[in-house]
Amino acid sequence: MKEPFLLTFDTDPRAVLEPDHEQEINNFHFQPKLLFAFLTPAVISDFLARYPHKKLGFFDCFEGETPIYEVDLDGQKITFCQAKIGAAAAVALLDWLISYGVKQILAIGSAGCLVDLPENYFLVPTKAIRDEGTSFHYMKPGTYIDLKSEFLTKTKKLLKEEGLKVEEVTTWTTDGFFRETVKKVKQAKELGASCVEMECAAMAACAQFREADFAQILFTADSLKDLEKHDDRSWGRDAHETAINLAANIIKEI
């Protein structure tokens, strides 16, 4: 084998273990629209308290159950759940959700700034740098994944209708939370990245492989602009409530 094992993409859509392998046991059926929230449990709970909802099922693994909800947003029923941190975990859940009926995904979460951006500022990734492993199991090797689609165009249009400036960015998706080194940050910026997170490229690859629609809205949290001193700021906490309300308004209209 001349190339690294990770780069040997298999185009066969069949796997030994399929995401819906427990279909006969679970019998879950989820709404096509999914709001995939990389937000705190408190924000998730507050959101659910404001809308009629019911538990449709759960994603079960050794760390416990992740409840999957049907939420009624003013007559528009969607699937809603808290997402998992990191590309592999997020996509394991997302691929499973797609296998049970999800077709349109809007993810909402935070990102670190690589350039001079204020905290709690909203961004829309149109391209992601693939510095994680998961996307390579869903598409051929490459530096980027392109997120441009009709679904993303509609998302941007609805964001503008909400009165928000839409900042289109390239994001750097990394597996190495504690390996965002000076060299890697510089390389990511040279490739056009304005922010960094841990899931976007992988989720987009999974969605494209499964022929589902995908877009993500990010809000700025910490800053890596100063390579000599990381700035936590407040990790974007003040944007969480605004973010979930914004995403809910968009997913119900899209």
SULWOJO-V566539 format. One record per residue. D_LAST is the distance of its C-alpha to the last C-alpha in whole Angstrom. Layout:
d_last
D_LAST
D_LAST
//
This chain:
d_last
45
45
42
40
39
36
35
36
33
33
31
31
28
31
32
35
33
29
26
27
30
31
28
32
32
29
27
24
21
17
14
12
9
11
12
15
17
20
21
24
25
26
23
21
24
23
19
20
23
21
19
20
20
22
23
22
24
25
26
30
32
35
33
32
29
25
24
21
19
17
16
15
12
14
14
11
12
11
14
15
18
20
20
24
25
26
25
27
26
23
22
25
22
19
21
22
19
18
21
20
17
14
12
9
10
10
13
15
19
22
24
27
28
30
30
31
28
28
27
23
22
18
18
16
17
18
21
22
26
27
30
29
30
28
26
29
29
26
26
29
31
30
30
26
23
20
17
16
13
11
8
10
10
7
7
10
10
8
11
13
12
13
16
16
18
16
19
19
21
23
23
26
25
29
30
33
33
36
37
35
38
39
40
36
34
36
35
32
32
34
31
29
27
26
25
26
25
25
22
20
22
22
19
18
21
20
17
18
21
20
17
14
11
12
11
13
14
18
20
24
26
30
31
33
34
38
39
42
40
37
35
34
33
31
29
26
26
26
22
21
20
18
16
15
14
12
10
10
9
6
5
6
4
0
//
